[in-house]
């Protein structure tokens, strides 16, 4: 067997394996979409399952959208997720920059302490965090929904590693030009770690968009409900009509898919570009 034949065979096996994994990963989404498009006359639980609807309809989507304030839920989720992303990028980058580029006593201890919080489950801090939120009168507010996610250890760690990879020549050149530390952070470092910022933004957006537990705890006003809470309301409103629940779930997934398609080319290695040509 020649080298080219062996290489072609290995590539074919690799693509077949990746295709199989992709099908397995997409199975829940495809089944959700199939259920959302089925008419009331079709049996959802027949064996073998009917993947392609016999009479596909968009009526389930219109019923969900018109019977529930999904427009309001969509606005709430979008506003909370976007504000959370902006605050998370700002605070995490401000915390990560000195940990990566400045020398001061206790830097390693502070960084290790921040990383240690990754081992603490959210359920442990949930009650004291709720008490603090109520004491600050942030319950039933947008800021209260965002409160636990304004900064995080994972974001600080990710950006700290990205900052540490930026060549020192860029920083030294900026200092020689009289740039302040804040100016170096904003004008030199942030553009250099753009891939890491985009990656953190995607993770933060998805986490905030799909969060169910914390908004359920801090919100009592339906007009502030986010999409996960709105989808949960469908189980009671339609007595577990899986067609309508699936349609609502699809509506909540589409914005995340659109975001990922738009920014997927930025989700690359977070190693900074040096900007120096040798």
N, C-alpha and C positions, 0 to 999 in steps of 0.2 A: 504493500500500500504506500503510495507516494505521500510526500509531506503535504502537498496541496489538498489531496483527497482526505487525509486525516484531519486537516484544519477545517475543511468544509463540513465534514461529518460532526466534528466537535461544535462548530457554530450552529449547525442545525439542531443538535440535541439541546444546546443552551437555549435557543429561541423557543423550542418546544416546551422546555421546562418553565421558562419565564411566561409563556402564554398560558400554561396550565395554572401557574400561581396567580396570574392576572384574572383568569376566569373565576378562581376560587375567591379572590378578594372582591370581585365585582358581583358575586352571586347575590348577596343581600340587597344591594342597590338595584339590580335588575329585577329581582322579585318584588321589591317595593314599587318600582315603576310599573311593572305588569299589573299588580293589584290595584294601583291608583287609576289605571286606564280601563279596568273592567267595568262592565255595566252591571246593574243590580240583578239581571237574569242569569248571570254566570256564577257557577259554583267555585268559590275560592279554594276549597279544600278537597277537590276531587283528585283521585289517583288513577293514572299518573297525572301530575300537575299540568295545567294548561298555561304554558309560558306566554304564548302570543294570544292576546284577547280576541275573541271571536267578533265582538262588536265594540271596538275601542271607542271611548268617549272621554271628553274633557269636562263632562258635567260634574264629576266629583270635585274638580279643582274650583269650579265656579261656585258650587254649593258651599264649600269650605270658606272661600274668600268672602262670600256675601253673607253667610250666617254668623261669622265670627269677625271681630275687628282685626283681621290679619294685617291690614295696612298699618294700623297702630303698633301691632306687635313687631312688624318689620322695621318700623322707624325706631322703636325702642331698642331693639337688638343692634341695629346699625349704629345708632348714636352711642350706645354704651361700648360696643366693640371698638369703634374708631377712637373714641376718647381714651379708652383703656390702652390701646396700642400707642397712641401719642405719649401718654404719661409714662407708660412702661419703658419705651425707648429713651425718653428724656432722663428719667430717674436712674435707670439701670446704667446708661452710658455715663452719667455723672458719677455714679458710684464705682464703676469699673475702671474709669480712666486713671484716677490716683492709685488704685490697687495695682495697676499694670505698669504705670510709667513714672510714678513718684516714689522717692525713697523717704520713708518715715518710720518711726519706731512703732512696732505693733502691727505692721501691715500684714504679715503672715498670719498672725493670730486672728485679726479681723476677717481675713479671707477664709480661713479655716472655719471660723464661727458661722459665717454666711453659708458655706457649703454644708455645714452640719444641719442646718434647718431643712435641707432637702430630705432628710430622713424622718422628719416629723409629719405624720399624716394630717391632712386637713381636718379630719374629724376630731382630732385632739384639740386643736385651737379654735374649732368652730364656735363653741359656747362662749369662751371669753371674748372672741372677736365679735360675736353678736351683741354681747353686753356692752362692749366698747362702742359699737355702732349705734346702739340705742342711746347711750349716754351722750354721744356727740350729736344726737338727733338726726342721724343720717338714714334711719330706716324709712322706707317708702320714698326714697329719692334716687336719682340716677347715680349720684356720687356714692351712695350706700351700696349699690350693686357693684360699682367699680372698686370699692375700697380695698378688698383683699388682693387685687391684682394690679395695683398701681406700680408695684415693683416686685421683683422676685429673685430668689437666689439663682435660678437657672439662667435668667437673663443676665445677671451680673457676671456669672461664670462664663457664659458664652462670649460676651463683649470683652471681658477681661482677657480672655485668650486671644481674641482678635486684635485688641490693642497691643498686646505683648508681641505680636508678630510683625507689627509695623516697624520698618527700619528706623534706627535712631537718627540717621542722616536727615530725614525729613523734619524731625523734631528739633534737631540742632540748628538746621538752616532757618527754621521759623524763629527760634530764639535769637539768632544773630540779627535777624531783621527787626527785632524788638517786639515780637508778638507775645502777648501775655499767655498764661496757662489756659485761661478760658478761650482765648483766641485759637491756640493750638488745638484744643479739644474740638472747637466748632468748625474751624476752617481747614485743618489738616487731618485730624484723626477720624472724624465722622465720615468724610468722603472716602477715606482709605479703607474703612471697614464696612462699606455699603452692603456687600453680600451678607455679612453677619447681621446687620440691622434688618435687612429684608427677611432673613430666615426667622429672626426673633419676632418680627411683626406678624408673620404668618402664624407661628405657633400661638402667639398671644391672641390674635384675632379669632382663631379657631377655638381656643380654650374659653374665651369670653363669650363667643357666639353660642357655643353648645352647652354652657354651664346651666344646670338645672337646680342643683341643691341650694346654692347660696341665694339666688333670687327668690326661690320658694320660701326661704327663711325670713328675708328682710322685707318682702313685699306683701302688703295686704290690699293694695289698690289695684284692681284689674286693669286700669288704664295704663299702668306702668309695667305690665307683664311683658316679658321677652318672648321670643318665638318658642323656646322649649316649654315654657309654661302654657303658652297658647295651644301648642299641640297636645299637651296633657289634658287641656280642657275638652278636647274633642272626644275623649273616651267617655266622658259623662254626658256631653251634649248629644252624642249620636249613639249612645248605648253600645259601644264597641263595634261600630260599623267600620271594618278594616279598610274598606275602599276609601272612605273619607279620611280616616286617620293616616293612611298611606299618602294620600294627596297632600295633607297638611305637612307631613314629614318631607315630602319632595320639595314643597315650597320653601321649607326652612333650609334645605340642603343646597338648593340652586345658587344662592349668593356665594357660599363658600367655594363651590366648584368654579364659579366664574372668576373669583379672586385668584384661585390657584392657577387657572389657565393663564391669567394675565401676568402673573409674577413668577411662573415656574422657571423661567430662564434665569432668574436671579438666585434661585435656590441652588447655589453651588458652594464650593469650599469657602469657608469664612476667612481663609488666609488673605491678608490685605495685599493689595497691589502696591508694589514698592514705588512706582513712579520714577525709578532711577534706571537708566540704561547704561550698561557697562560697555 
